[in-house]
Amino acid sequence: MKKINIVLAIMATVIIAGCKQQASEPSALDVIMTRTSIRSFTGDPVSRENLETILKAGMAAPTAMNNQPWRFVVVTDKEKISSTFGSGPRSGAFTTAGAVIVVCGQTDQRNMFWYEDCSAAAENILLATHALGLGAVWTAGYPAMERIEPIQTALNIPENVTPLCIIPIGVPAENPEPKDKWKPENIHWEKW
Ligand SMILES: Cc1cc2nc3c(=O)[nH]c(=O)nc-3n(C[C@H](O)[C@H](O)[C@H](O)COP(=O)(O)O)c2cc1C
């Protein structure tokens, strides 16, 4: 009788643990459908472990001919974030971010697809950030040269490497509803 009770207790523990894991880990589709741009953060730092997970997700993206032309500059120093990104009309999200990832592309490899490759990495970065319970927003870099030139200089980014986008990351201080972008009229089945 005792043995049966022990076996039942173990089975119950395994089932409860399984349910808990399912409850705490949203599916890939949930992550995609609930991500939304976050532009206000608590100011808390983002751990190195989380940043590495996010960067790993970025580097898991597909690239043309598996070229992987992406390069990343990660800034976590508050003063550097503020002095590099904290001015101008779109600086709001940067004043409270815990970290900033500048997604760059190596542009001297005769790879005309660097822009697409790095965009795929940037989207993976946004999704991984959201999956970890953090927030982020894609802010534009290339081809707006007036935006990227000061960043290029401040972060010592070489000429053959171009910042595509600048992503502030942090603990969300806002909780906006994901936008409903489902528009069947944008789809043309079989033929336009
Ligand atoms: C190429 C690109 C450039 C963007 N640039 C900016 C930007 O400079 N500043 C900003 O606040 N958001 C920027 N965004 C975020 C968009 O405004 C946002 O994704 C869009 O409004 C849809 O909202 P959602 O991300 O919450 O779904 C950019 C997004 C993309 C893809």
The ligand as an SDF file (V2000), in Angstrom:
LIG
                    3D

 31 33  0  0  0  0  0  0  0  0999 V2000
   12.0110   49.5030  -40.0230 C   0  0  0  0  0  0  0  0  0  0  0  0
   11.3480   49.9650  -38.7520 C   0  0  0  0  0  0  0  0  0  0  0  0
   11.6840   51.1960  -38.2300 C   0  0  0  0  0  0  0  0  0  0  0  0
   11.1000   51.6440  -37.0360 C   0  0  0  0  0  0  0  0  0  0  0  0
   11.5190   52.8160  -36.4920 N   0  0  0  0  0  0  0  0  0  0  0  0
   11.0080   53.2250  -35.3090 C   0  0  0  0  0  0  0  0  0  0  0  0
   11.5230   54.3910  -34.6830 C   0  0  0  0  0  0  0  0  0  0  0  0
   12.4320   55.0330  -35.1820 O   0  0  0  0  0  0  0  0  0  0  0  0
   10.9720   54.7710  -33.5010 N   0  0  0  0  0  0  0  0  0  0  0  0
    9.9650   54.0440  -32.9040 C   0  0  0  0  0  0  0  0  0  0  0  0
    9.5080   54.4300  -31.8260 O   0  0  0  0  0  0  0  0  0  0  0  0
    9.4790   52.9020  -33.4640 N   0  0  0  0  0  0  0  0  0  0  0  0
    9.9740   52.4750  -34.6470 C   0  0  0  0  0  0  0  0  0  0  0  0
    9.5450   51.2970  -35.2080 N   0  0  0  0  0  0  0  0  0  0  0  0
    8.4980   50.5110  -34.5330 C   0  0  0  0  0  0  0  0  0  0  0  0
    7.1560   50.6750  -35.2360 C   0  0  0  0  0  0  0  0  0  0  0  0
    6.6370   51.9700  -35.0050 O   0  0  0  0  0  0  0  0  0  0  0  0
    6.1860   49.5840  -34.7290 C   0  0  0  0  0  0  0  0  0  0  0  0
    6.7280   48.3110  -34.9830 O   0  0  0  0  0  0  0  0  0  0  0  0
    4.8300   49.7040  -35.4020 C   0  0  0  0  0  0  0  0  0  0  0  0
    4.1640   50.8720  -35.0010 O   0  0  0  0  0  0  0  0  0  0  0  0
    3.9460   48.5010  -35.0830 C   0  0  0  0  0  0  0  0  0  0  0  0
    3.7520   48.3770  -33.6960 O   0  0  0  0  0  0  0  0  0  0  0  0
    4.1450   47.0490  -32.8980 P   0  0  0  0  0  0  0  0  0  0  0  0
    5.6330   46.8780  -33.0190 O   0  0  0  0  0  0  0  0  0  0  0  0
    3.7390   47.3450  -31.4830 O   0  0  0  0  0  0  0  0  0  0  0  0
    3.4110   45.9010  -33.4940 O   0  0  0  0  0  0  0  0  0  0  0  0
   10.1240   50.8290  -36.3780 C   0  0  0  0  0  0  0  0  0  0  0  0
    9.8110   49.5760  -36.9070 C   0  0  0  0  0  0  0  0  0  0  0  0
   10.4280   49.1360  -38.0550 C   0  0  0  0  0  0  0  0  0  0  0  0
   10.1220   47.7350  -38.5820 C   0  0  0  0  0  0  0  0  0  0  0  0
  1  2  1  0
  2  3  1  0
  2 30  2  0
  3  4  2  0
  4  5  1  0
  4 28  1  0
  5  6  2  0
  6  7  1  0
  6 13  1  0
  7  8  2  0
  7  9  1  0
  9 10  1  0
 10 11  2  0
 10 12  1  0
 12 13  2  0
 13 14  1  0
 14 15  1  0
 14 28  1  0
 15 16  1  0
 16 17  1  0
 16 18  1  0
 18 19  1  0
 18 20  1  0
 20 21  1  0
 20 22  1  0
 22 23  1  0
 23 24  1  0
 24 25  2  0
 24 26  1  0
 24 27  1  0
 28 29  2  0
 29 30  1  0
 30 31  1  0
M  END
$$$$
